[in-house]
């Protein structure tokens, strides 16, 4: 059983979008504004840099009680003592990842549609990332946009916590929650905002109001 | 202590070069021709495919007593029960990898020059990959060619087994061994050969004669 976590406002980092401000400064601002969970995502980065970044983020987030999730790399998550891993459908199978992570870490899985939901081993998964809700430029290999109806379709299939992702801003966030998501994951809406803390606060207010 | 291994003829796979013949068929031919150790390397591949390929290679190689090494991904190596991991200087630090791998698996590290040798934690490493001996087209981020003199320079610094890598064919293989390497790693010389088994046999003969 993984420790409790809150998907309400789930920040996914993007190396290009945080480059000017810096990764740590962006994440720090986001959690000050109300982000409840943070995923380090950089598919192009080598392992050594990922471990270093993960350790720095862990040092920032652990005292605040904010879980740190690592995208894809189970080895990086274990080396940096992160709180969990988020897997795409092309990443290591959930059962293989769980075997390496042990029972206490958080394991998330992306599902884009009911077929992916049906074919996935969800017995070892703690939450689902559902999307893309809207088409987005920050993830080149994302599937077709599924809209809030797609969130509702997955909601009907599982009791696992769900976080909607893909092109979500403060306006859409309320709709995603009302469609059945427990939380909203954002990349650009915080990482590319002129003021990430203010952006996070606006998103969090919309999410809290809709829950 | 890792189990004994023989670096004599070290095959590193390349997904583009094995595409026509197939990964398993290429590796099968190489070990029939005398390859003594095999590294699965595909920096662009996602985790799920790497685990699948590693498991298939492990099933092929384990009955032959040929160790399977995974490039970079410690998590993939553990999930597929591979025999070890090979790290570049940008990959996870050797100490972090060893902590995940445990004491029994083989850990290799690339060093391109004495400075990289000096700055690396070799206390947890089982062998060194030294190169590129010659400039090569199969690894875009390889450093400057170091020649056989570069192999000799590293040989003088360590008692760890050394495998030379980078642009090595049967002609150069003897020189690399005489320069102090325990073995020769090849990509194109086997993967791009019209007959990988014959190519491996010629390389192995040159290496055996020079050792």
Interface residues (C-beta under 8 A of the other chain):
Chain A: X46 X47 X48 X49 X51 X72 X73 X74 X75 X76 X78 X79 X87 X88 X89 X90 X91 X92 X93 X96 X97 X99 X100
Chain B: X46 X47 X48 X49 X51 X72 X73 X74 X75 X76 X78 X79 X87 X88 X89 X90 X91 X92 X93 X96 X97 X99 X100
